[in-house]
């Protein structure tokens, strides 16, 4: 992994990102230990089991959200030419911060833990650093080293909408000055939208439910995960919701489902499946309005019979194409084989794509027999 110097701290001081989970690099090894080849700045990293009881190691590149440094495992940074004086380790706040902690450090190094940032210093400077996870498993998202005794704090950009978040560069820290509405929650993954209807994924421990309002006023790091999925990770934790709202998904035509809708929770109506859908975590296809869509049963929902369904889905990106995760199948107004459903059912939506019980005064979207049209009432 070739990593360029990120910032100048003084006349000749430089900081380097030597590890980032979003671009972990290529590693070689096995369950006893792994190593990453020297990067463009002359840094190498190795990790190995120190205790015979430690869990077998996997490549850091195979860890999705953070590098898992198991209890009884060490990791070492070696520099070809830089005398390292400060190392900043950013931990994952996953599961109520239970994987944040100190390490046993090699000679000359001392460490101080503040929230999810572990800062290790060596006044004399050293070309090697070793940290041992002796008390518990640690999960690391990022490691930055410097040839000065301090590392400059990140610049915080204040943002007032999701669109403004998406305009900053990946790894930027932002202060979120606006509320969001929760559209869908799956474990530590929260999908939320702002007042403009734009979506983003929030990753981190939470107690949110659909319709909760996430209040403004917290700091987070923006990441473009694997270059395709916009995410926010809290610097510490996400704020608790003290207000409930409501979320109604917009209805999107099959032809309009593109990668531009990544993180959107939407409804796609009258999707036809020629065969029973899988119950395992598998890919499958369906068609709507003559368009073939690629679905994935990522949440392992129970299979449904062949037929036609209105679906609540989450849009993700896989290999530069939409991959649609099924959240629910709605058979109440669907033509499922073997089930009699009245023809000609009509649905009404406002111009923002929100379903309404009856048409409102003005222009409405009317859906009947799988076809939509704009009608003035």
Long-range contacts (C-beta under 8 A, 24 or more apart in sequence): 1-25, 1-26, 1-36, 1-39, 2-39, 2-40, 3-39, 3-40, 3-41, 3-43, 4-40, 4-41, 5-41, 6-144, 7-152, 9-146, 9-148, 9-150, 9-151, 9-152, 10-148, 12-147, 13-146, 13-147, 13-148, 14-82, 14-146, 14-147, 15-144, 15-145, 15-146, 15-148, 15-151, 15-152, 16-41, 16-43, 16-82, 16-144, 16-145, 16-146, 17-142, 17-143, 17-144, 18-43, 18-45, 18-77, 18-143, 18-144, 18-145, 19-45, 19-60, 19-67, 19-140, 19-142, 19-143, 20-141, 20-142, 20-143, 20-171, 21-60, 21-63, 21-64, 21-65, 21-66, 21-67, 21-140, 21-141, 21-142, 22-170, 22-171, 22-223, 22-224, 22-225, 22-226, 24-59, 24-60, 24-61, 24-63, 24-67, 25-61, 26-61, 27-59, 27-60, 27-61, 29-57, 29-59, 30-57, 31-56, 31-57, 31-58, 32-56, 32-57, 33-57, 34-58, 34-59, 34-60, 36-60, 38-80, 41-82, 42-79, 42-80, 42-81, 42-82, 43-77, 43-78, 43-79, 43-80, 43-82, 43-145, 44-77, 44-78, 44-80, 45-75, 45-76, 45-77, 45-78, 46-75, 46-76, 46-78, 47-73, 47-74, 47-75, 47-76, 48-73, 48-74, 48-75, 49-73, 50-74, 50-132, 65-92, 65-94, 65-139, 65-141, 65-188, 65-203, 66-91, 66-92, 66-94, 66-99, 66-139, 66-140, 66-141, 67-139, 67-140, 67-141, 68-99, 68-137, 68-138, 68-139, 69-131, 69-133, 69-137, 69-138, 69-139, 69-140, 70-133, 70-137, 71-133, 71-134, 71-135, 71-136, 71-137, 72-133, 72-134, 73-132, 73-133, 74-130, 74-131, 74-132, 74-133, 75-130, 75-131, 76-106, 76-128, 76-129, 76-130, 77-128, 77-129, 77-130, 77-143, 77-145, 78-127, 78-128, 79-127, 79-128, 79-145, 80-127, 81-127, 82-127, 82-145, 82-147, 83-125, 83-126, 83-127, 83-147, 84-122, 84-125, 84-126, 84-127, 84-129, 84-145, 84-146, 84-147, 85-121, 85-122, 85-123, 85-124, 85-125, 85-126, 85-146, 85-147, 85-148, 85-149, 86-119, 86-120, 86-121, 86-122, 86-145, 86-146, 86-148, 86-149, 86-150, 86-151, 87-119, 87-120, 87-121, 87-129, 87-143, 87-144, 87-145, 87-146, 88-117, 88-118, 88-119, 88-120, 88-142, 88-143, 88-144, 88-145, 88-146, 88-151, 89-117, 89-118, 89-119, 89-120, 89-131, 89-140, 89-142, 89-143, 90-116, 90-117, 90-140, 90-141, 90-142, 90-143, 90-144, 91-116, 91-117, 91-118, 91-138, 91-139, 91-140, 91-141, 92-116, 92-139, 92-140, 92-141, 93-204, 93-205, 93-233, 93-234, 93-236, 93-237, 94-139, 94-188, 94-204, 94-205, 95-188, 95-205, 96-205, 96-237, 97-205, 97-237, 98-136, 99-136, 99-137, 99-138, 99-139, 100-138, 100-139, 101-133, 101-135, 101-136, 101-138, 102-135, 103-131, 103-132, 103-133, 103-134, 103-138, 104-131, 104-132, 104-134, 105-129, 105-130, 105-131, 105-132, 106-130, 106-131, 115-235, 115-236, 116-235, 116-236, 119-151, 121-149, 123-149, 141-233, 142-171, 156-219, 161-194, 161-195, 161-196, 161-198, 162-193, 162-194, 162-196, 162-198, 162-199, 162-200, 163-196, 163-198, 165-200, 165-222, 165-230, 165-232, 166-198, 166-200, 166-230, 168-222, 170-222, 170-223, 170-224, 171-221, 171-222, 171-223, 172-221, 172-222, 173-219, 173-220, 173-221, 173-222, 173-235, 174-219, 174-220, 174-221, 174-222, 174-232, 175-217, 175-218, 175-219, 176-216, 176-217, 176-218, 176-219, 176-220, 176-232, 177-216, 177-217, 178-216, 179-213, 179-214, 179-215, 179-216, 180-213, 180-214, 181-211, 181-212, 181-213, 181-214, 181-245, 181-246, 181-247, 182-208, 182-209, 182-210, 182-211, 182-212, 182-213, 182-214, 182-241, 182-247, 183-210, 183-247, 183-249, 183-265, 184-210, 184-265, 184-314, 184-327, 185-209, 185-210, 186-299, 190-214, 190-238, 191-263, 191-264, 191-265, 191-314, 193-247, 193-264, 193-265, 197-250, 197-352, 199-261, 199-262, 199-263, 199-264, 199-265, 200-230, 200-231, 200-232, 200-263, 201-229, 201-230, 201-231, 201-232, 201-263, 202-231, 202-232, 202-233, 202-234, 202-238, 203-231, 203-232, 203-233, 204-233, 204-234, 204-237, 204-238, 205-237, 205-238, 206-238, 207-240, 207-241, 208-238, 208-241, 210-247, 211-244, 211-245, 211-246, 211-247, 212-241, 212-243, 212-244, 212-245, 213-241, 213-242, 213-243, 213-244, 213-245, 214-238, 214-239, 214-241, 215-239, 215-241, 215-242, 215-243, 228-259, 228-262, 228-317, 228-320, 229-262, 229-263, 229-316, 229-317, 230-262, 230-263, 248-354, 248-355, 249-312, 249-353, 250-352, 250-353, 250-354, 251-349, 251-353, 251-355, 251-365, 251-367, 251-372, 252-353, 253-288, 253-289, 253-372, 254-287, 254-288, 254-289, 254-291, 254-293, 255-289, 255-291, 257-293, 257-315, 257-322, 257-324, 258-322, 259-315, 259-317, 259-320, 259-321, 259-322, 261-315, 261-322, 262-315, 262-316, 262-317, 263-314, 263-315, 263-316, 264-314, 264-315, 265-312, 265-313, 265-314, 265-327, 266-312, 266-313, 266-315, 267-310, 267-311, 267-312, 267-313, 267-355, 268-293, 268-310, 268-311, 268-313, 268-324, 269-310, 269-311, 269-347, 269-367, 269-370, 270-308, 270-309, 270-310, 270-334, 270-370, 271-308, 271-309, 271-310, 271-311, 272-307, 272-308, 272-309, 273-304, 273-306, 273-307, 273-308, 273-309, 274-306, 275-306, 276-303, 276-304, 276-305, 276-306, 277-303, 277-304, 277-326, 277-329, 278-303, 279-303, 283-323, 288-370, 289-370, 289-371, 293-322, 293-324, 294-321, 294-322, 294-323, 294-324, 295-323, 295-324, 295-325, 295-326, 296-323, 296-324, 296-325, 296-326, 297-326, 298-325, 298-326, 299-325, 299-326, 299-327, 301-326, 301-328, 301-329, 304-329, 304-331, 304-336, 305-336, 305-337, 305-338, 306-336, 306-337, 307-331, 307-334, 307-335, 307-336, 307-337, 307-339, 308-334, 308-335, 308-336, 309-334, 309-336, 310-334, 343-369, 344-368, 344-369
